[in-house]
Amino acid sequence: MGPKTLVTGAAGFIGFHLARRLTEDGRSVVGVDNLNSYYDPALKRDRLDLLTATPGGFTFERLDLRDSAGVAAMFREHRPEEVVHLAAQPGIRESVINPRESVENNVNGFLSVLEGCRESGVRHLVYASSSSVYGANTKVPFRVGDPVDHPISLYAATKRANELMAHTYSHLFGLPATGVRFFTVYGPWGRPDMAYFRFADAICKGEPVQIYGTGEALRDLTYIDDIVESLVRLLARPPQADGDRPDPGPETGAGGAPYRLFNIGFGGQISVGGLVGLLEQNLGRKAIRTHQQERPGDVFATRAEVLDLENYIGFGPQIPVDEGIARFAEWYRERYKP
Ligand code: UGA
């Protein structure tokens, strides 16, 4: 067995795919999730069933990261050597409606994970940040070294806070920490609260697709397999306390802290209206398009610069959106039989 890896949010979209890959690779994986009902719990249970059926060393613990004593006990029991922290209250628009949920889950929950990593002497923490940290920035592509001081949703502020907290732990306790800013991740077993999934549901049920704004907003959609491959490669390369830094800048730790930040995005763009069109093609049905007010907290356009990532791990996201949406639609049709 390889190193023991803790994956938080293992019943979530990215956590499930990553935990499955690590288990298939022969690692010992501890998956943690609170299985909350922010979206259809049946989807989370089905992901978990697939994980527990995967041959190898997968163990599940139902745990809420807001339970700091429970998290400390879990770290003491399992003594993970590596941690991939993906659990969060996701959703940019959700954080506008329920700010307390975002902060309690994403900030307090992360603090418990950092404390667990410190106590157990974890050799590498990889944690999820978000493209939303670029906030009001209008210059695309977004570079990791760009200023990120103007978040426009509380969700983005919690993710930026995570990056700052991780830096502090890297600096104070030498915890090797790698933050990854995900760009609108999609694919089979995805999140039903996200645009592509909501649009697929509406198209298949013959209900109106709700487009916030004109439909010209742009997103860098990143396919799940590219995310998993990037995470696996990053996990194998904990940042060093010094050296290993071809391009020192804000993306690396100050004063030699073993800390790094990367974008993980495909590096392209599709409009929200274009996404509806792609889904129509792949689901073989016409959408009824309706337009609503833009949602506060949403940024207009995202696109990742991923050169740093490619140089560091010798890999960058490869699946173009038309191919990824075709794969998603195939899974969707198979699961929901519309
Ligand atoms: C997504 C995830 O939801 C976040 O958790 C993640 O942190 C973020 O990506 C990221 O990149 O880091 P977002 O890009 O807003 O956030 O993805 P969607 O929820 O799929 O929304 C994409 C676009 O579609 C937005 O412009 C949104 O306003 C629009 N939208 C969404 C609609 O027009 N209609 C809907 O019903 C839902």
Boltz pocket constraint, residues with backbone or C-beta under 6 A from the ligand:
constraints:
  - pocket:
      binder: B
      contacts: [[A, 90], [A, 91], [A, 92], [A, 129], [A, 130], [A, 131], [A, 132], [A, 181], [A, 182], [A, 183], [A, 184], [A, 185], [A, 193], [A, 194], [A, 195], [A, 196], [A, 198], [A, 199], [A, 210], [A, 211], [A, 212], [A, 213], [A, 217], [A, 219], [A, 272], [A, 295], [A, 298], [A, 299], [A, 300]]
      max_distance: 6.0
